Amino acid sequence: MDLAGIREYEEIHVWNVTNGKRFTTYAIRGEDDSGIISVNGGAAHQADVGDLVIIATFGDFTEVEANLHKPRLVYANPDNTVNHTANCIPVQIA
């Protein structure tokens, strides 16, 4: 959460790449460095252990703030350890 700049109780969007489901919930801090991403409550019906998910947050910025903003991207390995971080999304060509 810290690397991604996500605050506890912040609204997050979860996109389940494995099953195609998308849902909105909020972040709850777990045990530091555990590598666990846990989906609780009703949202737990939207994901299973081992699913590949993308977790996103959004901001509302003035034009000046938007020009200065750099996103925080955290890429994880299959065991949820950090692979690398970035502050831009690379261009993808189909």
HUVENRA-V286096 format. One line per field, one symbol per residue. ss: DSSP state (H for helix, E for strand, C for the rest). A space follows every 50 residues. Layout:
ss: ???
This chain:
ss: CCCCCCCCCCEEEEEECCCCCEEEEECCCCCCCCCCCCCCHHHHHHCCCC CCEEEECCCCCCHHHHHHCCCCEEEECCCCCEEEEECCCCCCCC
